[in-house]
Amino acid sequence: VIGLRPARDYKRLEDGDQGPNTGGMGSFTPVAGFGDEFVADTVNRMIKPVLGALAEDGIPYVGFIYAGLMLTATGPKVLEFNCRLGDPETQALLPTMESDLLELIVACVNGAAGGVEVAWSDQHAVNVVLAAKGYPDAPVAGDEISGLELPDAHSVVFHAGTRRQGGTTVTAGGRVLSAVGLGQDLNAARRHAFDRASTIHYAGKQYRTDIAT
């Protein structure tokens, strides 16, 4: 098992954890106080038992496992497992990963994951999700998006609910884009993320303003 470092996500639509639940409105990494020891403990207590149970049932599993955890007074508890990378956590994780993701995947496929260590940069990353008007109940599609091509050395934009239409990019889903800011500390990463989010325009754009605060 190759453990990736944790990221914190934000499920509610509105600032202050108000409004309806969503697929996730933002994330950041690294998370203070949750380093290598926490990852190793989570893998040993929560991930490996699941893999062992699957193997006993004749279902050897090779792939991604996302563990959604909630911190409680008695420690972290599992809310869900997904057989995929987390969204919006991955958008924050990948820009800070120095290891080659493909090499990590190949190691897992070849049964050589034991002892593999992932190299991370010293940067922080903050992901601000830009959602469509009406999300999550009835997201509006077809609104033209501008500001995507503006160069920025401190951020990256990931597409989600978008599509090309007549030479332009338009909204095509609930969570439209992720504006990820990078910085040497969390405040700098947060500033770059919101600066980038502010340069992207489409009708009814909505996002939280308290990610990573």
C-alpha positions, 0 to 999 in steps of 0.5 A: 500500500502506498499512502498519500498525504491527507487533504481536508475537504469542505462538503457544504455549499456555503461559507461556515459549513452552511447550506446543502451537502455537495461533492466537495467545494474545496480542499487543502494540503498538507494538513497540520498535525497529520503527517507520515505517522498518521498516514501509516496508522490509517493505512495499517488500521483502516486500509489493510484490513479492507484489502485483507477482507477482499482478498479472503473473499477472492477479490484481490484489489489493485487500484485507488482507495479513497478513505473519507475520515471524520475526526472524533473525540476517540480518533478518526472514523471512516465515513466512506471508501471510494475506489477512486481518487478523492475529488476535490482532494486530488486537485490539491495533492497532485501539484505538490507531488514530486514523485511520478504518479505513473511510476507509483501506479505501475508499482502497484500493478506489479505488486511492488508497492511495499517500501515505495515512498512518495516525494512531496514538495514543500509547497502548500496547495489550496483548491477552490471549487467553482460551481454552476448556478443552481448547484447542487440541486439544478445546475445550469449548463451552457454558460460561456466561461472566460478567463481560463487562459490567463497565465499564472505561475502560482496556480493551476486550473482543473476542468470538471463540468465543462465542454467545448461549444462553438469554439468556446468553453461552457459550463456542463456540470455542477462543479465546473472548475477547480482553481488551485493555488500554490505557495510556501505557506497556507496563506500564500496558497490560499491567496493565489487560489482565490486570485485565480478564481476571481479571474474566471467568469461565467454567469452564476459562478458560486464558490466558498470564500472560507476554504483553508481559513 
